[in-house]
Amino acid sequence: MTNDEMERATEFLVKQQAQFSTDLQKLTQSQSNTERTVATVVNMMSELTKTQLRMAEAQIRTETRVAELADAQKRTNETVAETNDRLNSLIVVVERYFSNGR
């Protein structure tokens, strides 16, 4: 190998090393950016999970309240039906009372 060929080979190697170093620096920066992004996503997922848990708990409370209201409505309907029957009985008694000429 001649001196000129050695210089060109050395120059090629130095350029390749410089390019490799530049590429490695870019990859390192990209990796840092990716790590920050992943950390942000992890935090967001954690907050989302907490929010979903709160919503599930609220849904359970809502379902419980709706069931309680349904039971209360059923009791109210029964009471109204009983009151209706009693009122109808009273009306019959009053109608008989007045229809007998009193």
DABELQUI-V826826 format. One record per residue. D_CENTER is the distance of its C-alpha to the mean C-alpha in Angstrom with 2 decimals. Layout:
d_center
D_CENTER
D_CENTER
This chain:
d_center
70.29
71.76
70.84
69.32
67.16
66.06
65.07
63.07
61.35
60.61
59.36
57.12
55.74
55.17
53.32
51.20
50.45
49.55
47.25
45.69
45.20
43.60
41.28
40.35
39.62
37.36
35.52
35.19
33.73
31.35
30.28
29.70
27.56
25.54
25.12
23.88
21.40
20.13
19.93
17.87
15.42
15.35
14.69
11.84
10.27
11.13
9.54
6.15
6.88
8.18
5.55
3.64
7.40
8.28
6.48
8.18
11.20
11.38
11.35
14.06
15.97
15.91
17.21
19.82
20.93
21.28
23.37
25.44
26.03
27.08
29.51
30.85
31.34
33.20
35.45
36.03
37.02
39.39
40.90
41.39
43.03
45.30
46.17
46.91
49.24
51.02
51.37
52.81
55.25
56.29
56.82
59.05
61.06
61.47
62.44
65.05
66.33
66.94
68.16
70.89
72.43
71.28
